Amino acid sequence: MIEGLAADAVRLAAGAVSARELTAYALECIERDTLGAFRVVRAEAALAEAAEADRWEGERPPLLGVPVAIKDDTDLAGETTPYGCRGDHRPRTQDSEIVRRLREAGAIIVGKTNTSEFGQWPTGETAAFGAVRNPWSAQHSPGGSSAGSAVAVAAGMVSGAVGSDGAGSVRIPAAWTGLVGLKPQRGRISVWPHVDPFYGITVAGPLTRTVEDAGLLLDVLTGSHPDDVYRPPAPAESYARAAGREPGRLRVALSFRTPFGVPGKVDPEIRAAVLRLAGVLTELGHRVFPADPTYGLIGLSFLPRGTTGVADCLGEVPGADPEAATRTEAFLGRHIGRRLLPAARRAEPALRRRVGRIFERADVVLTPATAQLPLEVGALQGLGWWDAGKLSVAACPFCWAWNVVGWPAISVPAGLSGAGLPIGVQFLGRENDEATLLMLAAQLQVAEGWPDRRPLDPATA
């Protein structure tokens, strides 16, 4: 059985299981999967790499022999990177920095996971590769765009996975599948060969079952490539170590406000879950009080980056055959977004100062991770760009503003709905302060015990 990054690394080091046995188990789960998590499975290569891990001598890397997955926007030598879009794709000749660091840590990459086309939507459905389904309810979406990565972890196919987050694409699927999803500080994890993906709004981040695992995976992935545009200062301590420390008494701002012009209706069960956890935090000794970040017109900085980023992605795919909504987004990016992009970038320092005033009163901001429970599979099918965008923003209005400012955020489980669907809450942090988020989330994990909650077996979902 897959237990998680840290637990599986301990089992492997103790000889309780071999890397080949654990990898073979992961591959068996993937073979039985009916949820559509993976686009590419590296069965032969993964087993060979696992056999090499079993022959390792000397000091053990932190993830030696542990099976993991990467999102299909991440380059892996010998495999294509279609990012959900049909086209004349060619295998990559070089590993991305994420893959290089995972290999250096000894992890076994068993495959690449499905995503929505160019990460645009909070689902994992594409015309090219089908739909990803939620292991808690196969009729529902797991969220996206890091849909397959979330499902692979939630359904116990891998010990942990890497996703990317440009508007909540790690945090949303974490919320809808009962996982921990961490969006780190912009630039904390190098996504080379991309040096400024989606003009600063997109980062890579861990999807894991526990906060400890999120800290461990962040430690493994942290670091800059010489070509990176963003190079934040090195952390003061290991993130895994931070996840094991007490946070002290924190000031927690409770907020249900969405940015200007964005729907703010929250499902009553989600609101109740957020308020319940606010009460738990109070019992843990924190001061929780209502207060909202002042977002201003932050959407005007987000939209040009998003549309232009999609136009860039589409332009890099020879023979691309995108979905209709993608064609519209790319058109807007080429003809409007690109013209507005310089102004959007210039506005960011003022937006950061404005939003950051909340940290004069608070150490962390608590919000819902999403406004709605998981969408049904096919909810966006057949919709044009405008209608799909309205539905997506109404369902997921709370994450994307933190992509504009570039600061860290984490989604953690908050229980289940009456129908048994996962609910998540989000902690928003100040610049470069992943450590506080991990400390607070780990303390809440002990109080809530969410790692013990597991969905259906992937073979029967």
N, C-alpha and C positions, 0 to 999 in steps of 0.2 A: 504493500500500500504506500502511496505517496503521502508524506506527512507535511512537508514544507522544506524550504531552503535550509534553515539552520538545523532542524531535526534530522533531515536526510543526510546532511553533511556529517553530523555526529554519528549516525548509524554507519555510514560508509567508513569513517575513520576508525570506528571500533570493530569493524569487520562483521557487523551484524547482517550486512547485506553487501553484495558486490556491486560495482558500478554497472556491470553487464546485466545483472539480475534486475536492478532498479530501472535501467534503461529499457530492458525487454518488457518489463511490466508497463512502463509508460507507453511504449509502442503498441502493446496489446490493447490498452485502454483507447488509444487513438484509433486503432483498427476497428474497434467496436463502436466508435462514436457515431451517433446519429444527429449530432448538433451542428456539424459543419464548422468546427473550430479551425481546422487546418486547411491551408491551400497546398502546402508542400510538406511532405514527411520524409525525413532523411534516414530511413530505417537502417540501411546497410552502413552508411557513413557513421551514424550515431553509435551503432553497436561496435564498430571498429574503434571509435574514439573511446568508448567505455572500456573496451578491452585494454587499451593503452593506459587508461586511468588506473585500472586494477594492477598494472605492472609498475606503477609509479614508485620511485624510491626517493627518499629525502624529505625535506619540509613540504607539507601538503598545502597547496593553494586552498583558499577558503571554500570553493565550490567544487572541489575535485570529484568528478563522477556524478554530479547532480544534474538531472534532466531539466532543461528549461526550454522556453519558446520565445521567438521574437516575432514582432509584427511585420506584416508584409510591405512595410515602407522602409525596411532596413536591409541594406545590401549584405549579401552573403555570397562569397566567391563560389562560382559554379551554378548559382541559381538566379532566376530572374526576379525583378522587383516591380511587378505590375501595379501595385498599390490599388487593386480593385478594378483596374481599367483594362479593357481589351486593347490589344495593340501588337505590334511586331517587336516583342521584347527580346532582348539578348541577355544571356547569362552575364552576371557581373564578374569581373576579373579580379576584384580586390574586396576584402572584407571591410565593412564599415568600422568605425572606431568602437561602436557598441559591441560588435561581434569580436573584435580583437581583444577587448577587455574581458568579455565573457570567457573566451578561450584561455586567456592568460590566467584567469581564476580557476580554470579546470572544468568549467561547466560543459555539459553535453547538450548541444543545440539539436533538439529532435525535429524541429520543423519551423515553418513560417505560417503565421496565423492570418485569418481573413479579416478584412476591414471594409468599411464603406469606401466608395470611390473617392480617392484623394482625401479621405478623412473628413468629408464635408458634413456627414449626418450622424446623429446619435444612435445609429443602428449598425448592423453588420451585413447589410443586404446589397448585392450588386447584380446587375444583369449578367456580368461575366462569370461569377463564381457562386451565385446562389445566396441563400440566407443562413446566417448564424442564429441559433436558437438558444434560449435561456435554459440552463440545467435545472432551474427551479420550476419552470413551466415552459414546455416546448412550444406553446402557442404564443409566447412572448419574446420580445427582443432582449438580449442581454445588455443592450446599450452599446454605444460606440463613440468613436469609431474603432477603438481597440477591442472590438467585440470578441474575436477569436482568442486573443491573449487572455481576456478575462474568463472565458468559458473553459479554456484549457486548465486554468488554475482552479476555478470553482468546482469543476467536475472531477478534479483529481487526476488529470492526465499528466501534469508536470508539477514540479515543486514551486516554480515561480515563473514569471514572464515579464517581458518588457513591452510597453506600449508607448504611444506618443500622444501628446495632449496639446491641441491648439485652441480648444474652446471647451475643454472638459473631457476630452476623449480617453483619458485614463480614469478620471474621477466618476464620470457617469456610469460606465460599465462596472466599476467597483461597487457603486451604490446599488445597481440593479442585479448584481450577482452575489452580494454578501461578502465582498472582499475589502482589503485595504488598497487604496489607489493613491499614490503620491505623485504630485506634480512638483518637481524641485524648482529651485531658483533657475531662472533663464541662464543657460550656459553651464550649469553644474555638470550635466552629462553632455559630452561632445556627441553631436550627431553627424560628424564628418563622414562622407564627403560633402554633406550640406553644411554650410558655414553660417547661414542666417535663414533657417527655414521659415517660410511664411512671414518673413520680415520681422522676426522677433517674437511672434506669438506662440510658436510651436516648440515644445521641449519633449524629451523622452523621460519616462518614469516607470517605476516598478508597479506591478500588480501582484499581490501576495495574499496569503491567508492571514498572516500575523504582522504586527507592527515591527517585531524583531526582524522578520524576513525583509520587510521594506527597507529597514536601516542597513541590513547586510548587503542587499542588492545595490542600494545607493552607494555604499562604500566601494563595492566592486566597480561600479560604472563611473564614479566621480573622476573628473579630470578633463583637461582641455587638450585639444589638438592645436598645433602651431598656427593653423589657418583660421581658427574659430574667431568670430567677431566678438563674442561675449566670453569673458574669462573672469568669473567671480573669484573672490579670495578663497583660499583653501579653508576647509572647516577647522575649527579649533580642536575637535576631537572626532573619533570615529562615530558615525551615525548609529551603528549598532550599539555602541557603548552609551550614546545619548538615550537610545530607546530603553535602556535598562536603568536610567536614573529617575528619581522623583522630580517632578517639575516645580515643586514649591507651590505657593498660593498665587494663582494667576488671576488677572482681570480678563473676563471673557465677555465680549460684546455679543449679544444675541440679536441677530438681524434677519428680517424677512424681506427687506427692501431689494428690489431689482433696479438695474440702471434705467435711466430715463427712456421712456418709450417702449419698454419691454414688459410684456404681461407679467403680473405678479401674483396670480391666483395659485394657491398652494393646496394640494389635495389634503382634506382634513386628517387623514391617517398619517400623512407625512408631517403636518404641523404638530400633531399630537406627539409623534416620535421625537421631534426636535425639542419640544417643550419637556418631554420626559427626561431626555438626556441632559437638558439644562438643569433639571432638578438633581440628577445624579452628580453632575459636576459641582453643584452647590454642596451636596452631601460630602463630596470629596474635599471640600474646603476652599473651593474657588469662589470668587465673587462674580456672579453672572448678572448682567444688567442689560436692558434694551438700549441699543445704540446702533446707528447705521453708518457705513462708509458713505462719503459724499462722492458719488460717481461722476456727476456732471454729464457732459455729452461724450462719454467714453466710447460709445458705439461708433462715432465718427472716426475714431482712430482704429477701430477693429476692422470695419468693413473693407476699406481699401486693401489692407494686408491680406485678408482672407480671399477676396476675389482675385487679387493679383497673384497670390500664391498658387491658386488653382490654375490660373492661366499659365504660369511658369511650369507647373507640373505637367499639364497637358501638352505644352510645347516641347517637352523632353521625351515624349513617347512617339516613336515612329509608327505611322499607320494607326494612330489612336482612333478608337471607335467608342467614344464616351456616351454616357447616358444623357438624355435631353437636358436634365437639370444642370449637369456639369457643363454642357455646351453654353448654357445661359450664363452660368457663373463665370466661366472663362471669358466670354464676350464682354461681360461687365468689367472684369479685371483688366482686359486689354484696352478698353476704350474709356473707362471711367476710373477704375481703381488705380491704374498706373499713374494717371494725372494727379490724383489726390494723395498718392503715397508720400511724397515729400512733406506735405503739410501734416499728414497723420503722424509721421515720425517726429516732426518738430514739436507736436503737441504733447508728446509723451512726458517730458519732465514736469510740465505743469500738472498733468493728470496725476502723476505719481505723488506730487506734493499734496494735491487736493485729497486724493484717496488716503494717503498716508497719515492724514491728521487723526484718523481713528486710533492710531497707535500712541497718541498722546494720552488717551484715556484707557486703552485696552492693550493687552499683550497678544490676544488671539481674538478672531471673529468667528462666531458659530453661526452657520446658515444651513438650510437644507442643501443637500447635494443636487437634488432635482426637485421640480415642482410637482411632477406627476409620477405615478407608479409606472413600471415598465410598459412601454408601448407594445401593442400586439404586432406580431410579425406581419409585414405587409402594410403597416399603417401609412407608410410614405409611398407605397407603390402607385405608379401612375400619376402622381402629383407633379405639377410643374415646379420650377424653382421657387416661385413666390409662396405657393401654398405649402410646399415641403418646409420652407424656411419658417413660416409662421407656426406650423405645428411643432417643429423642432425647438424653436425658441420658447414657446409656451411650456413645453415639457421640461426644458433644461435651461432656465434663465440665470442660474446662480454661479456658474463656473467661469464663463469666458472673460469677465472683467479682469480677473487676476492674470490672464494670459497677456493682456495689454500692458499691465504694469510689470509683469515678469517675476512676480514674487511667488514663494512656495505656498502650496495648499495640499490638504490631504482629505480624502473621503474615507469614512469608516462606517461599519455597519451600525444600524440603529434599530434592529429587530425586523419583524415580518408584518406585513399587512394581514388583514383578516382573511384574505384569500391565499396567504402563504407566499407572497412576493416580497423580496428584500427591499428594505428602505435604508438609505444612507444619509449621513450628515457630513458636513464639510467644516473643517477648520482652516481659516485663512491666516497666513502669517506675514510678518514683516520681512523686509528684504534680507536675504541670506540667513534666515532663521528657521531652517528645516528642523533643527534640534529641538526647539520648543514644541513644535507640532508633534514630533515623534514621542517626546516625553509625555505630553498630554494624552495622545492617542493610546500609548501603551498603558497608562494608568487607567484609562477608560476600558481598555480591553480586559484588564484583570477584573474590573467590576462587572463587566457585561458577559464575559466568557464566550464571545462570538466564534472563536476558532472551532468550538465543538459543534457548531451548527453547519450541517452539510446538506447539499441538495441531493437529487436523485443520482444513482449510478449512471454514467454516460451510456452504458449498454442498454438501459431500459427507458431512458428519457424519451 
